């Protein structure tokens, strides 16, 4: 899964890559702009697997600990780290949205709709 993380960062400077074009495979329509990967896609590969385990175990930390082969306190610490990582993503999304507004690349109405849908 290391390649997944590599696809998220710029090979030249290490900053986060952004999606700039989306296309329809059926009709060829294209949408251009500045888009960010979804929050979960921006998590570290380990955190993505942890979220997957949480979902598959219906949120049971005991089951996750058993499936991963670690103790409950260890998985609790890892979940706390995941929560911190997601919190950082939320803050990054807020900064990104603010930058788009300041540059005039997104309207206030679109920003509000995006916030309400996230």
N, C-alpha and C positions, 0 to 999 in steps of 0.2 A: 504493500500500500504506500510505500515511500513515493512512488511516482505520482500518486494522487496529490500529495502535498507539493511536489515539485511543479505540478501543473497550475498551482495556485499562486506561485511567486515568480517574480521576474528573474530570469537567469542573469541579467546584467546588474541589477541593483538590490534584488531581494524583496522589493516592495510587493504588495498584493496586486495581482492581475485583475483587470476588470473585463467584463464581456462588453463588446462594443457593437456586435451585430448578431441578430437572430434571424433565422431563415426558415421558411416553410419548405419541407421536402416535396410536398405535393404540387403546390402552385408556383413556387419560386419567389413568393413575396418575401421582402426583407424589411426588418425594422432595425434602424440604427439609433444608437444613443449610448449612454453610459449606464451599465447594469452591474450590479454586484451579484456574486454567487449567493445562493441562499445561506442563511446562518449555519445550518447544520453541515453544509458542504464546506464551510470554511473552518470547521473544527479540525483539530489534529486527527490523524488517522486512528489513533488509539481512542480518542473521545468519540469518534464516529462509531467505532465498534462497541464502545460502552453504551451509547444511546441505543444501538441495535439490540444489545443484550437486555437492556431495561425494557424495551418494548416487547421483545419476545418472551420475557418472564413476567409480563403484566405489571411491571414496576416493583416487583419483589426483590429487595436488595439481598435477602437471604438466597434466593434462587440465583441471582447474578453472581454472588460470591461463590456459590457452589459450582456454577457453570464455568467460571473463570479459574477456579481452583485457588482462591485466596480467602482469608478470614473476613468476617463481617466488618470489623473495624477498618481493615484495609480497603474494602470496597467503599465504605462510607467516606474515607479520606479521598478516594478517587472521584466519587460523586461530588464531593465538595469542590474539588479542583475543576470538574466539569461545569459546575454551576458558576464558578469564577470565570471560566473560559467563555461561557455563554453571556455572562454579564459584560465582559469585555467586547464581545461581538455586538451587543445592544448599543454600547457606547460608541463603537466604531460606526454603526449604522446611523446613529444620530449625527455624528460629525460629518459623515458622507452626505446625508440629506441636507444638512446646513450648507455645506460647500456647494451642492447643486443649486440650492436656492440663491446663494450669494452670487453665483456665476450666471444666474438666469437660465439654467438648463432644466429647471423644474419649477412648475407653478406652485404656489402655496396650496391650492386646491388639490393638486396631485400629491403633494407631500402629506397632507392630512389624510387623504384616501389610503396612501401607502401605510401610514402609521396605524390607521384603524384596521387595516387588513392583516397586519403583522402580529 
